[in-house]
Amino acid sequence: MDSKEGQVGWRGICCVPGVLLLLNLSCAMAQVSPANSAQSGTGADGSPDPVLVHRPPPKPRSAVSPEGRVALDVIVNDPVGKPVPGLEPWDFKLLDNDRPAKIMSFRSFGSPNVAPDPAVEVILLIDEVNLPFAHVSYVKNQIADFLRQNGGRLAQPTSIVLLTEAGLQVQPRPSTNGIALVNVLDQIKPHLSGITPAMGAQGLLERSRVSIRNIAALAENEAHKPGRKLLIWVGPGWPMLQSSNFRFSEEDGKRNFDSIVAITNSLRDARIVVYSIAPADGRAGVGPSRTILYQQFLKGVRTEKDADIGNLGLGVLATNTGGRVLSPSNDVAGQINQCIADANAFYRISFDPPRAEHVHEYHELKVQVTQPGLIVRTNAGYYNEPPGY
């Protein structure tokens, strides 16, 4: 992270090689210039405020742990959405490509005596790229209301991330001091994006490229921090580019597939669960992608010819990490609380994947429980690699 912790860097976080989406379009790509830098003061307790800084690019990580084991965080809810603690290993069944897989390790979290260590982190990402300008201030006020709850004493260490067309600004450390985090919000001044509706298809493409590139970079950076994270994406998500205005080549399909592989494994490797929330009118300019279109792309992608830009939609990533897509609501603070209800009650299981027969071999995952009527959420799949890849 940046050694000048007191400064706010407004430069874009470097993207990970192989996940930059390059799509053909009949018009030229827009050039976007970075915003200016700023500084932060001190928090209510006299300690330095959390600040937004630039993070360097990470080193590549393997999708599977060094010992070859795949680990999953599993959320189990009852029919009304409450967490279900107290399940035992024999209550679970794991299927890898519809074949039973032996659970090699099991841990249960949620009882007063068994808390996650390190604590589960909440990452609140404000998506200025895709939020209409008029909604940014409203979203900030709603997040501030959430941060001020309980006198500013947050139950989970929390970070604020800002996405603009220039890239990501990220806190170097999470904080449980909600009042200090409000000071971080006060640094964020809504500005008119350089990606405007007047750009038409070119603007939609640029918004998608910026969004996908930066969620990939965020996942890669978070993979170097231990523990589980809830990434709450505040915004309607990016365009899914399904109109006749876009022409995709065979090479685009290969790049899409490489991006899908990298992001799928990076999010799981980082232990990130994605949640998609937005204010009620935050879908302006996005069409049906938030509530309808993404559901067509939930199936795992096994080959390059099956890869579509829609498989990288925010709703797809949220669902396939075990997260949720909440219906748009003007109670954004309440939406955040709904997401955080998943923080501490979960199960951690692991298994040994079978030997891969080829590069980027997709495996669908299903976790079932013996008790009827319960809802189980976890990673929908992973990409396995042959030895030595």
N, C-alpha and C positions, 0 to 999 in steps of 0.2 A: 504494500500500500504506500501511498505518498508519504515521504518523510516529513513534509511540511503539513502537519496535521491540522494546524490552525487555519489553513486556507481551503477555500472551496474551489476545486478545479472544475472548469466547465468544458473540459475536453472529452471527446468520446472515448470510452473504454475500447481497447484494441480487440478486434474480433479474432476468433480462433480459426487457423487455416482449415479450409475444407468445409466450413459452414457458411461462408459468404454466398448468399444466393444471387446468382447472375442470370437474369431472365431477359430474353429478347423482346424488344418492343419496337414498334415502328418509329417512335419518337426518341429524342436524345434524353439521357438521364440528367436530372437536376443537380446542380452544384450547391451545397449547403455550407454556410460558414458558421464557425463556433460562436457561442455567446461569450460574455465577459466573465471574469472571475470576481469573487467576493470573499468576505471574511466573516467569521462568527465571533460572538462574545463569550460570556460565561453563563452557565446554567443557574437555576434557582438555588442550588446547593453550593454554589461557589466553584464548582468544578467546570472544566471546559465543556462547552456544548458539544454534542455530537455534530460532526460536520460532513458535508458531502465532498468527496475527493475522487481523483482519478485512481484507478487500480491498474497495475501492469498486467500484460497478458500472462496466463499461467503456462506451466509446462504441460504437455499432453499427458493424459491419464488413461489407464486401461479401463474398459467397461466392466471387467470382472476383477475381483480382488486378487492379490498375488497368490493366494492359496487356491484360486480357481472357483471360489464359492460366490454365489449370487445371494445377496441379502435384500429383503423386502420389509418395508413398514406397512402394516395391515391395520386398517380402521374397520371396526365392527360397530354398527349402529342398530338400534331396534327400529321398528316401523315408524316411530315418530321422530327419529333422528338422534336419540340420546345414545351416548357411548355405552357399550356393553363390556364391562370389565370382568375379570375372574375366569375367563375361558382357559382351558388347559390344552397342552399340545395335541392330545388325542381328539380334541374337538375340531381340529383343522384337517383339511385335505387339500393338497397342492397338486395341480395338474400342469405339466409342461408339454405343450402341444397335445393336449388331451390324454397324456400318459401320466400315471401317478409318479410323483417325485418324492423321495424321502426327505423329510424335514430334518436337517442336521443340527440346527440350534433353534432355541425358542426362548423369548423373553416377553414378559407381560408388563406393561406400564399403565398406571392409572390409579393404583391404590395409594393411600397416603404414605406408605413406607417404601414405595418403589417409584421414584421420580426419574425422568430421563436425565442423564449426565453425559455431556453438557445439556443444559436446558434447551428446549425447542425454541428456535428463533422465529420471529415473525418479520417478514420483509414486506413493507408497504410500498408498492411501486406505483407512482403517479405517471400515467401515460399521456404526456402532453402531445405526442405525435398523433394520437387517434381520438383524443377527447376534443370535442368542439371547444373553441376558445372560451365561449360563454360559460362553460361548465367547470373550468379549472378552479376558479375561486370558490365555487360552491363545494367542490370535492375537497379542497384544502380545508374549508371550514368544518366539513363533516369529519375529516380525519382529526382535526384539532379537538372536536368534541369527544371523539373516541380517546384521544391521548389524555384529556383532562379528567376522564372518569376516575373515581376513587382517589381524588386529590392528586392525580398524575402518577399514581403508583401502578405500574403496569405488571400484569401477571407474568408476561413473557418478555424476555429481552427483544427489543424491537429496533429495526432499522428502517430508514426512509431512503428510497431510491427514486430518482427523477429520470425519466426518459424524454429527451427532446430529439429533434432531427440531428443534433450534434453528437448524440450518444448518451451514455449513462453517467450520472453522478451518484456516487455510492458512499455511504457512511463507512469509515474504517472499522468501527466497533458498534455493536448494538447497545442499547441502553434500556433500562427499566424506568428511567426518569422521563415521564411523559411531558412534563413542563419544559424540560430541555429540548425535547423533540419538537415541541411547538415552535421553539425558536428556530429550528431547522426549517420548518414549514414557512416561517415568516421570511426566510431568505428567498423563497421561490416566488418570483414575480411572473405572473402570466405574460406571455409574449406571443405575438402573432407568428405562427410557424411559416417558414419559407416554403413549406409544401402546402399549396393552396388548392381549393376546389377548382380554380380556373385552370389548373394543370391537367385536369381530366384524367385519362388513363395513366399518363405518366406519373401524376401525383399518387394515384392508388398504388402503382408499382413501387414507388419510392417509399411510401409508408410501410408497405409489407416488407421490403428489403431491410429498412432500418429496424423494424420491430423484431424480425426473425434473427437478424444478425446479433442484436443486443441481448435477446433472451438466451441465445447460445453462449455468448460471452459471459453473461451473468452466471449461468449454470457451471461453466468451466471454472470461474473464479471461486464460486461457493464450494466446489468439490474439494478445495484445499482446506476447508474449515470443517472440523468434526461436527457431528450432530445433525439432527433433523431440522428442516426449515419449511415454513409455510410461506410461499410466495403469493401474496394477495395482489393481483394485478388490477388496479383501479382504472378502468377504461373499457370501452366496448370491444377492444380487440382490433386487429388489422384486417384490411380487405383480403378476401380469399381469391380474387382474380379469376372469377369463373365466367366472365362475359366474353363475347366474341371479339372484344377489343384486344385480347391478348393472344399471341401466337407463341407456342412453346415448341422447341426443337427436341430431338432425341438427346442432344447434349444437355439441355435443360433438365430432362428427366433424370439423367445421371447425377447432375448437381443436386436436384431435389432429393434423390435417394440418399446421397452422401450426407445431406443436411439432416434428413429424417433419422438416419443411423446415429449421427453424432449427437443430436439433441436428445433423442430418446435415451441413449445410454448416459449422457452427461447429467440429465435431470435425475435419473435414478442413482447414479454414482454420487451426486451431491446430496442425496436424500431430500430433494425438493418436491413438495406437493404444491401444485399450482391451483389457485382459485381465481375465478373471473367474476368481478363485480363491476357495476356501473350505475350511475344515476339514471333515472327513468327515461330521460330524453337523450342519453349519451350515445345512441346508435346512429346519430345523424351522419349520413354519408357512407354507412357501412352496409345498408340493406339488410337482408335476412340472415347474414352469416352468423350473428350471435345466437339467435334463438332457433334456427332451423338448419341452415346449410352445413354447419360443422358436423352435425350428426351423421351426415352421409360419408364422413371420412374417418370414422372411428376404428375401422378394421385395420389390423396390422398390415404394413407394406412389406412384401416379401421379395420383390424384384424391382429393378429399375423401371421396367415398363409399367408397373403399377403405381409408381410414385407420382403424386400430384401435389401442387402447391397447397391444396386444401388440407392435406395431411399434416401441415404445419400450422393450422389455425389455432388460435388461443383456446377455443373451446375443446378442440381435440387434445391439445397438450394437457389441459386441466383434467379432462376425463381420464386420459390414459396414464396420468400419474397418481390417480386415486383421489384427485381433488373434486371440485364442484364448479358448475356454472350456475350462478344465482341469477334469478330473474331481475331485470333492472328495477331499481327502487330509489326513491329520494332519501331513504334512511340508510345512507352509506355507512354511517357508524354502526348501525344495527347489523348490516351485512358483514362488516369486519368481525363483529362479535360472533356471528354465526360460524364464520370460518375458524376462529380461534377456539371454538368448542372442540375442534379436532386435535388440539395441540398435545395434550398430555396423556390421553387414553388411547393406546394403540398397542399393537403386538409387533415384535421384531422376529422374523424367521429367516432362515437361510437354507440353501440347498446346493448340491453340486450339479452343475449343468452337464448334460451329455457332451461327448466329443463332437465338435462341429465338423461337418463334412465339407464346408466351403466358407469363404469369406462372407461376412455380414449375413449370417444365417438367422432368420427371424424365428423367435419362439414365443408363442402365445401363452400367457399365464392365466390361470384361474385359481382362486383360493375360495374354498367352500367351508362352511361350518355345519356341524351336525344339528344344531338347534334350528328349527324351521322359522321362517319369517324374518331372519336377520339380514341386514344389508352389509355386504363386504366390499371394501374399496382398497385397491392397491395398484401397483404398476400392471398395465395390461400386457406388457411383453418386454423382451430384451433382444439384443442382437449378439449372437454368440460368434466367436472367432476360433479358427483352428489353432493348434499349438504353434507357437513361434511367430504368429502373425504380428 
